[in-house]
Amino acid sequence: MSEEVYQAMLRIKSIRKGSSEVVIDGYKDFMFVSRTGQPRTQQEYCSTFSRLVNKYNITNIIPLPKIMTLHTLRHTFCTKLAGAGLNPKSLQYLMGHASIAMTLDYYTHANIQTVKEEFNKLAI
């Protein structure tokens, strides 16, 4: 996390009103909470994202794909980092994968064009 993001999160926490001290499985001090102070659920995030996608598709000529989820964003983020040349072990750590095979199998895609580009980078 960058220092800028960290400072933004501290600002959000400092202005939050009425959040209760909730402890779940030993975790507390949640960043994203509902109006009642309870941690937001996966379903809340999915619903919010779905509404945003629908709103985008209404107001833009080129719509987003029909199947667009938060996991789609995660997959795209990881694939772009792999394509930009991020070290696979760093990518594995960032994505929280237990196995490097998961990272390599799902997020590093090779095709003839990328193979040619990688080959041309070699100084042989």
Buried (B, 14 or more C-beta within 10 A) or exposed (E): EEEEEEEEEEEEEEEEEEBEEBEEEEEEEBEEBEEEBBBEEEEEEEEEBEEEBEEEBEEEEEEEEEEBEEEBEEBEEBBEBBEEEBEBEEBBEBBEBEEEEEBBEBBBEEEEEEEEEEEEEEEE
